[in-house]
Amino acid sequence: TKLIGDGAPIAFSPDQKYVLARIPSPHNRLCLINVETKRVKPLETDSARSLVYQEFACFFPDGKRILFAANKPDSGTRIYIQNIRGGKPVCFTPDEEGVAM
């Protein structure tokens, strides 16, 4: 086992250069950790709609986006897509709640 950063690891990027991790903190969030440099890049969040991230997520094959499960504090789980180069999460299942991956 090799410690590369804090948080719960979820998935490796397709090129194996990054780990997607869930950081438990007062403001639960996702981040990318560079395996070689251990540099942490928090992914953008939407402060108006805080999410509680679930333990299920994956990279798209191109390595540029992630798919993950999360819920707002007062609702069921939905599926979100996020570009890792920038941008807030976009709900992929806006009309469905209680979805599982």
Stockholm file with secondary structure:
# STOCKHOLM 1.0

chainA/1-101         TKLIGDGAPIAFSPDQKYVLARIPSPHNRLCLINVETKRVKPLETDSARSLVYQEFACFFPDGKRILFAANKPDSGTRIYIQNIRGGKPVCFTPDEEGVAM
#=GR chainA/1-101 SS CCCCSSSEEEEECTTSSEEEEEECSTTCEEEEEETTTCCEEECCCCTTSCCEEEEEEEECTTSSEEEEEEECTTSCCEEEEEETTSCCCEESCTTCCSCCC
#=GC SS_cons         CCCCSSSEEEEECTTSSEEEEEECSTTCEEEEEETTTCCEEECCCCTTSCCEEEEEEEECTTSSEEEEEEECTTSCCEEEEEETTSCCCEESCTTCCSCCC
//
